[in-house]
Amino acid sequence: MSEAGRLGVDRVRVAAAYAVAFLMALLAGWLVARGTLVAADGSAGWTTHPIVVAATADVTATLVVFGFSFALNNSSVYDPYWSLAPIPIVLYWALADAAAPSVLDAAIMTLVLAWGMRLTANWARRWRGLAEEDWRYAEYRVSAGRAYWLVSLGGFHLLPTILVFLGCVPVYLVLVSGAGPLVILEALALAVAGGGIWLEWAADRELRRFLNRDAAKGGLLTTGPWAWCRHPNYLGELLFWWGLALAGLAASPGSFAWSVAGAVAISALFAAVSLPLMERRLASKPGFVEYARRTPLLLPRRPGAPAPGA
């Protein structure tokens, strides 16, 4: 089979996985919303709350996707889930809210949709089929040995699902708050989340240009946003989640913990896992030591500006 044919078959397999996951999520969410999974008489109380319904559907879909990951022997089947799941979740919350949408409601929904569609499209553009698996998963296949699929279930499937769901909770707080006209904190939240989306887009565009230049294969990307900091794509991602957290705080100041829990957890994941792994991978590239000396890890600095203490 040609490479194009193989890729086409793999796309059908992944599409089928997500179609089944979506249908099973709808069923699980419907059963919980009716109270069927909790009490035959429907007196489930808090268990029919929109957050609980969405969480049940989200975990159900994740488990289905994991089943396909296991069957296809590739944990990267989950990769687009990170960006796809928030879209139906926030759409469901919007439909479940009987209040008329506010300006903040419409703006935050638009940002979530833009973030999810852009990131998913970026994954689809770069995906090369089931013959390849994310290098981080491949490393854990070696280190985890026979326990790999337990690690994959907990660390590569359920954990990201939980973190992203927590990151989306501020959107629910916005939707049910009945917020009025935008004020300073609401405007700041939208600017931070929107700026994060723009930074991710700019970083990805520069990365595509870099990868498309044959002479740059195996080199180090140091131009565009990558001259401001070593991980502008990660910075953009964190800005997006912290923008949602600020929106939740603006809409519901009394729900501080629920507003920031997701952003804090995602930031901790990036600090403890994502950044160290990527730094270790980049360290093997020629010129990285000099690049790291003049370019900050995450918080941007004007290109050419002296490093602190220099």
N, C-alpha and C positions, 0 to 999 in steps of 0.2 A: 504494500500500500504506500502511496506517495505521502510525503510529509503533510501536504495540504489535506489529503483525505483522512489521514490519522487525526489531524487537528480538528477536522470537522466532526469525526466520530466522538472525540473527547468532549467537544462542546455540547454535543447531544447528551452525553452521559451526565455532564455536570448540570446542564439545564434540567434534565429529568430529576436529578437529585434535589434540586431546589424547588421544582414543581411539587414533588412529593412532600418535601419539608413544609412548604407553604400550606398545602392542603391539610396535613396533619396538625399544623399549628392552628389553622382555622377551627378544626374539629375540637382540639383541646381547649382553645379559648372559648368556644361556644359552650362546651360542657361545663366549664368552670363558671361562666357567666350565668348559666341556668342553675348552678348549684348542684348539678348532677354528680360531679366528682366528690362532693362533700356531704351533701345531705339529700335524701330522696324527696323531702318536702320543700326543698329550695330555701330553707332557712339558714343559709350559709353565712349571712352577715358580711363581715369584712372580706371574705374570700371572693366575693363577686366584685370587689373594687376594681376599677379599670387598670390600676397598676398591677394587681395580682393576676388579672386576666391576661394582660400583655406579657407579664413575666412567665406565666405558664406556657403560653404559646411560643415565646422566645426559646425557652429551654427545650420544649418539645421539638421545635425545628432544629435546634442545635444537635440534639441526639440523633435525629434522622440524618442530618448531614454527616455526623460522625460515623453512622452506619455505612454510608456510602464511601467515606474516607477509608474506612477499614476494608470494605469490600474491594475497592479500587487500589488499595495499598498506597495511598497518597494523601497525606494530611493537608496538602495544599488545596484539596477540594473545599476546605473551609475558608480559604483566603478572602473571597468576595463577601462572605457573610458579615464581616466587620462593618462594611459600608452599606450593605443592602438592608440589614435588619432594622435600623432606625427608621427607615421610610415607612413601612407598614405600621410600625409601632406608633409613631407620632400621628399618622393619618387616622388610626383607630381612636387615639385619644381625642383628636379634633372632632371626630364624628360622635364620640360619646359625650362630649361637652355640649349642653343645650344652649349655653350662652352665645350671644352674637359675637363673632370674632372681632378682636381689637386690632389696632395697628401693630402692636407688638406681637400678637398671635400670628398675623399674616407674615410679618417680617421674619420671625424665628422659624416658622414652618418653611418659608422660602429658603432660608439658609441651610436648614437640615436637608432639604431636597437637593439643593445645589451641591452640598458637600458629598452626599451619598452618591449622586449620579456621576459627579466628576471622578471620585475615587474608584467607583466600580468600572467606569469607562477606562480609566487608567490601567486597572488590573487587566481588563479584557484586551487592551491594546498590547500589553507586554507578555501576556500568558502564552506559553509555548506548548501547552498540552500536558497530559498526565505522564509523559515520559520524564518530565522534570518535577522536582519537588524543592521547595524553599530550602536553601542551604542550612538554615538554622534547624529545621526538622531533621535534615540528613545528619547533622552533628549529633543530635539526641538519639538517633537510631543506633549510633555506635556506643554512646555513653550509657544509655538506658538499657540496652540489650533486650532481654525478653520482656521487660516492663515497659517497652516503648509505647505500646498502645494505651496503657493506663496513663502514661505521661501525656500522650496526645489528647486523650479524652479530657483530663483535668486541666492541663496547661495550655493546650493549643486550641481547644474547642470551648469548654465550659467557662474557663477563666475570662477570656476575652468577651464572651457573651455577657457575663455578669458585669464586667467593667463598663462595657458600652451601654448596657441597660441603665446602670446607675448614672452614667453620663447623660442619658436622655431624660431622666426624671425631672430635671429643671424645666424641660419643655412642657411636661404635664402641669407643673406648678403655674407656668405662664398661661396655659390654655384655660385653667379653671379659676384663675384669679379675677377675671373680668377687668384687667388693667385698663386704665384710661389712656390719655395722650402720653406720648413719649416724654420723659424727662431725662436728666443727666445720666443716671445710672443705666436706664434702658438704652439710651443712645450709645453709651460706652460699651455695653454688652454686645450690641449689634456690630459696632465698629471692630471690637476684638475678634468676634467670631468671623465676621466677613473678611477682616485682614488676614486671619489664619487661612481661610480658604484661598485667598489671593496668593499668599506666600507659598502654599503647597502647589498651586497651579504654576507659579513662576519657577519654583524649584524643579518640578517635574518636566516642564518645558525645556529648561536648561539641561536636565539630565538626558532627555531624549536626543537633543542636539549633540550632546557629548557622545552618546552611545552610537549614534549614526555616523560619526566621523571615524573611518577605519583607522586613521593614525592614532586615535585616542584609545584604542582597545588596550585594556590592561593598565591604562594610565590613571591619573587622579584628577577628578573634577574640582577646579578651583575658581571658576568664573561665575558671573551672575550672583544669585543669592548665596551660592556656595563660597563666595569670597567674603561674605558677611559673617558667616558662622559655618561650622563643619556639618551641621545637620539642619538646614533650613526647613526640610520637609517635616521633620519631627517637631520643630518649633511651631510650624503652621498648624500641625495636628493638635498640639497642646493649647495653642491660642483658641482654636475652635471650641474645644471642650470647656476652657475657662470662660469663654464668651457665653456659652450656654449656662454655666454656673452663675455668672453675673446676672443673666436674664432671670434666672430663678430667684435670686436674692432680691432683685428689683420688684418682681411680681409678688413674692411671699417672703418678706423679711424674717418672719418667725420660723421659717423652715430652713434655717442655715445649714444644718447637717445634711438634709436631703439635697440641698442645692449644690454643695461643694463635694459631696462624697465621691461622685464619679470622677470629677476632675482631679481630685487628690489621688485617687487610686490609679488612674491612668498615668498621672505624672510619676507616681512611684514605680509603676511598671517600666516606664521609659528610662527612669534614672537607674533602676536596679538591673534591668535586663537588656532592653533594646539598645540603649546607647553604648554600654560596655561591649556587647557583642559586635556592633557595627564598628566601634573603634578598634577592636582586636582584628577585625577583618581588614580594615583600611591600613593598619600599621604595617602590613606586609608590602604595601605598594611603595615604589620609589618616590622619594620626595615627601613622604608623609610627615616625618619629623619636623622639617622646616615649615610645612603647611600648618601643622598643629601649633608650632611656636608663634606664628603670626596671626592665626585665625582662631577665635574662641570656639569652644565646644558648642554652645547653644545660644547664649545671649549675644546678639549681633554687635559688631563693631565696624565702623566705617573702614573700608579697605584702605590700607596704607597708614592707618592710625597706629601709633606705637602701642605695643602690648603693655598692660599694667606692669609697672616696675622696670620697664625697659629704659 
